[in-house]
């Protein structure tokens, strides 16, 4: 598609795909989903103030002067985003991984924003549409872009890299997530590696956790990298000092030794997210004190490792998402917290395909080895027996009914489960 076919974008005030959010002088792009067809709203978009409409259905192409007919609207957005990205000779950071992508992205943004004007993915809009929409927000004022990349199946990361063309990359970790789409762990591994290949093709740089042997094993031989670890022979060295339940840590680089940093997030897994952000700070020559300040100031949102004190208990809300690797990390970290009144509320892990039963059994085995007590919610856990399970519920509503008549008092409670389980509904009863 030639660049002059994108002229309408540069004459507009931006892209819109929802007639409920039409703004003046925008381009409305008709997207088809499983249960809707944006082409049916083409005329309405013009009536509501859109300057131009992109359609991929010839029947909806009724105003040649105000519409452009394309073969596929999603492909149009992706090609437009790549065309727009190529107008900017700035570092583009690509982030992927099974766990911690969004938190790591937010932390890197917090650190780099101490010195630069940074564009970053909003929330977790990290798919085949979210990545293009992020790139289309690039303006001349931006000095760095941070693009989060999610994957549900093979080749997803390759597709997103073709659009974003990252120059620096980080894989936070590689674990078992969305197994239904990848078939097996090897599929996940190959897909995440697609980011490394894209960076290698442009002679870019990788930021890597040397404590993660899986990541070390797949690192290309002839690529520039910055590494971090808990060992002293890497560019950035960190030490997890305590979980109180918040991460307390120190870091060093060269001759610099940080002060003790008291963060606002829990979990050993977040220690490594902090280390990644520190590494990017050093890579972009942010002052050491400013890096530590950004790390200390960052406060999580959206039920990602949030700590909330209620009138009855202290809650660790980590129910935005869950998969076997993130669940194990959460349980390991919870076990490390020095508190004699700990209890878990665990929801089923979704999208595990044929491995679902085995993976839920493995989590219960881990509960037993760590001697942690838990309430469980969901059909997968409900079928399992263990002395560490206080009580099992098939649905979150059943849990809520139980808590309303059997309140928990003076506990440290971790809520962890897939987002669809809706465990956050229990917060008002805890």
Secondary structure, DSSP 8 states (H G I E B T S, - for coil): --GGGGHHHHTSS-EE--GGG--TT-EEE--B-SS-BGGGGHHHHHHTT-SEEEES-GGG---TTTEEE-S-HHHHHHHHHHHHHTT--SEEEEEE-SS-HHHHHHHHHHHHTTTS-EEE--TT--STTHHHHHHTT--TT-SEEEEE---SSTTHHHHHHHHH--SEEEE------SHHHHSSHHHHHHHHHHHHHHHHHTT-EEEEETT-HHHHHHS-TT-EEEEEESSTTSSEEEEEEEESSEEEEEEEETTEE---EEEEEESHHHHHHHHHHHHHHHHTT--HHHHHHHHHH----TTSSEEEE-SS-EEEEE-S---HHHHHHHHHHHHHS--SSEEEEEE---S-GGGHHHHHHHHHHHHHHHT--EEEESHHHHT---TTEEEEESSHHHHHHHHHHS---S-EEEEE--GGG-GGGGGGG-
